[in-house]
């Protein structure tokens, strides 16, 4: 709603309120973690479909004098679907608050609105991990993000990106995750070069993960062998948005993983004056799709 001339005296306060909302969005206390993990891009479509590729097999013997070259076909793998969703929140500055210059309180409310947007995105992003072992949230292959039986789209065999027996984070468990990447293959049995770079866990695991990654010698052993993990350049990302304090994940670096946030638009701010109450109403809203494509880029366990 357009402001009338009698409201021009409040314009500075409105501008200040907008600034406070923006400050809440960009404020890094507590620090935002999803940006370390998720690839972000803009999309204009309500629904985006992403898919993997079943590549070609190995070269076959060929008699270059008389034989026909054996043909092969590539094909699409499973399809992952991203659907946009809107989110919004608002608060009102009452006429009484305006008349008695309670702008300090308004500024706090405004900053809280911006911070709420950032925290909402953070929660939604880490829900991908919270649901990683829940079969009620399947991906394009019909399986949850971390499973022992992801179907190979080429031959129907199973691929596991979680241990057969759930385990807490330990040196042996981390070594199993590293070995998963070292022996990883695509649908046709070709070796895949994906490098583990990130460990995602709840802050309750901070001490254990620091000891495992940073000890000069192998942790939790009386032997004097060098710590295998210090040369792997692994970075730990901790988030209290993880609801399972025992769960942990080992991921590739961001540009190799399948975590995506597609934005129609990032948080925006609007306001209007309610002529019936004379309240000034401030609104924040955004539109996005969050999800993942594929599964080979992650290995995880819900903890013992």
SULVENBEL-V40831 format. One record per helix or strand of 3 or more residues. SS is the DSSP state (helix for helix, strand for strand). FROM is the first residue (numbers start at 1). LEN is the number of residues. Records with the same first field share a line. If there is no record, write none. Layout:
SS = FROM-LEN / FROM-LEN
//
This chain:
helix = 5-22 / 34-3 / 95-5 / 103-28 / 171-12 / 203-12 / 228-4 / 254-3
strand = 39-4 / 47-8 / 75-9 / 85-9 / 196-6 / 235-4 / 248-5 / 259-15 / 280-13 / 298-4
//
